[in-house]
């Protein structure tokens, strides 16, 4: 396969890059990039916000091009100090904003469903939420990330290796897709149709976001942590 | 994954010869050989066959109707014509493929492999769950494991898995919890069926 030329360069204006794909806006708060960037280039804005422009651009590529897999050799030369904070910020965004938002809409639908379908829908969502929390919060945030932070300080714990990493996002996305199918195809048509369409559009967006998030974890985080593991004696 | 084949052909020489070639393939088992199509439908259900090789001459004028009906009742079934003489193209249209009397062993083998692969891709637009699939769906929704379902329904785990794949393809729902909701919404199970 021929190597594809990257879409964006450091000299691209940040505003232009976002005009190209508005989903890239999501990345700004996760990198701590503040708004009001005017006509500055990616490099300038990143420097002002203490972000590695190379890392920022790689993640932009992942969000813009669904087939993009970062090149491992290229990654070796990138400053990865911003990766973990970025992933944590993403998690926080999912758990504190996206899922509660979803839940709020869903709650209205559950109420409108009445006693016949309401409880099972509610149960379905609760089970799902448990799984999301288990993976993102109790696994990634409390096991994997602390392990990586210890590695960064040159400490190796015996209890964990990154090759055990659970690629569990597929599961989280599958159930999200199921939820959408249930809302669109299988719930009786007269129950809050407008709300169901709205929530489905949100699900599409969240599912896409989670998809890119797993690409980042699988193709950037894991190789990075492996290199950290190998660097320790 | 193994394919289960039924051969429906009046000539014992031809049926046995074909069965010998197919049985020699690792991924195929001939589960039944029958001389006429009278009980073919029940045989397919009983032996959970996914491929039927049948001589169209046995069906006469009912050829097209018979094969289409078979396809409706067994959505995952691949029907192959066994042409022991020249057959007009119109006779062969309801079939997914043809094995000819003078095909060599290697030709038959490569055709069989092709037919087996077409099974998963064909009928992509077919959305109705079959009776069998509904039974499996209900069991999954109740929280049963593949092994338990296989034992209870007297089918292999492989068959359970293939039913589950079809259920997911047809409903668009992958997770067990999602299938439970689907089953409840379609009144296939009641809330108090759940463990």
HADDOCK unambig.tbl for C-alpha pairs under 7 A between the chains (distance, minus, plus):
assign (segid A and resid 120 and name CA) (segid B and resid 181 and name CA) 6.58 0.50 0.50
assign (segid A and resid 124 and name CA) (segid B and resid 177 and name CA) 6.16 0.50 0.50
assign (segid A and resid 174 and name CA) (segid B and resid 174 and name CA) 6.31 0.50 0.50
assign (segid A and resid 174 and name CA) (segid B and resid 175 and name CA) 6.72 0.50 0.50
assign (segid A and resid 175 and name CA) (segid B and resid 175 and name CA) 5.90 0.50 0.50
assign (segid A and resid 175 and name CA) (segid B and resid 178 and name CA) 6.90 0.50 0.50
assign (segid A and resid 178 and name CA) (segid B and resid 173 and name CA) 4.94 0.50 0.50
assign (segid A and resid 178 and name CA) (segid B and resid 174 and name CA) 6.51 0.50 0.50
assign (segid A and resid 178 and name CA) (segid B and resid 178 and name CA) 5.74 0.50 0.50
assign (segid A and resid 181 and name CA) (segid B and resid 172 and name CA) 6.71 0.50 0.50
assign (segid A and resid 181 and name CA) (segid B and resid 173 and name CA) 6.99 0.50 0.50
assign (segid A and resid 186 and name CA) (segid B and resid 185 and name CA) 6.99 0.50 0.50
